Every structure is written in structure tokens, then in C-alpha cells.
Amino acid sequence: MLKKGSKLYSILTGTCPRCHQESMYKDKNPYNLGNIYKMHDNCSHCGLHYKIEPSFFYGAMYVSYGLGVAFSIAAFIVSFVFLESSLKTSFIAIIVTLIVLMPLQMRWARNIWISFFISYKKDWKSLKP
């Protein structure tokens, strides 16, 4: 399921979407909040420039919103339906879920956004950087 060559691999690991060889982020730990958005400019293996155009990752805000809604719905269903919590407790579960998953959500939104535009290339070595 999670093997090189799939978009899901690049999205979940934060690796270069073209070659899957290097992390796009300078610090692989998303919970190091001081470095959450610090990215390399280019992939050192295939030469892909991550910021395709100025303000490229502003589009990731829309993806982040969708992820937040999905996480909220999942937290509500788990707490209210499966655990049979009160409505108030379910909303607290949503808030806690969003806070805990915020760093992952921010990174995954960027990874998903760039994966819309860049695909894995098995023969990336033949591409000119």
C-alpha cells in the first residue's frame, strides 16, 4: 500500500513527489512547530523546485480546510456515535483532535496540494534539473 511510486507514499511521508527520495521539509518532525513550514528549495536528487510559483502553497489552505472538516466529522462520529458521549463531550473531542493533529494537517495539506501538480517519475534520473 505505501510503496514508492504512489501519491499516498509522497503525501504521508512528505517526500519529493517526483522522485520519492528526499523529504521536502528541513525538519521531518511536524511537531517541531518552529520549523513546521521550513522546506528545502529544491530536491537534491531530482532537482524539482518545490515552490512552483510565488505563493504556490496558498492553495494548500483549501486542502487544509477539507482535512479539518474530515477530522472533525471523524472525531464527532467516534465520540458521539461509538463512545456514546454527550454532545458537549463530543465537541470537546473535536477541539482536542484538531489541536493534536494540526501539525500533521498543515504538512499533509501541502503534500496533497503539490501532489495535484507533480507526479512520480520512475525515470527521474533522465530529467534535467
C-alpha positions, 0 to 999 in steps of 0.5 A: 500500500505505501510503496514508492511510486504512489501519491499516498507514499509522497503525501504521508511521508512528505517526500519529493513527489517526483522522485520519492527520495528526499523529504521536502521539509528541513525538519521531518518532525511536524511537531517541531512547530518552529520549523513546521513550514521550513522546506528545502528549495529544491530536491537534491536528487531530482532537482524539482523546485518545490515552490512552483510559483510565488505563493504556490502553497496558498492553495494548500489552505483549501486542502487544509480546510477539507482535512479539518472538516474530515477530522472533525466529522471523524472525531464527532462520529467516534465520540458521539456515535461509538463512545456514546458521549454527550454532545458537549463531550463530543465537541470537546473531542473535536477541539482536542483532535484538531489541536493534536493533529494540526501539525500533521494537517498543515504538512499533509495539506501541502503534500496533497496540494503539490501532489495535484501538480507533480507526479512520480517519475520512475525515470527521474534520473533522465530529467534535467534539473 
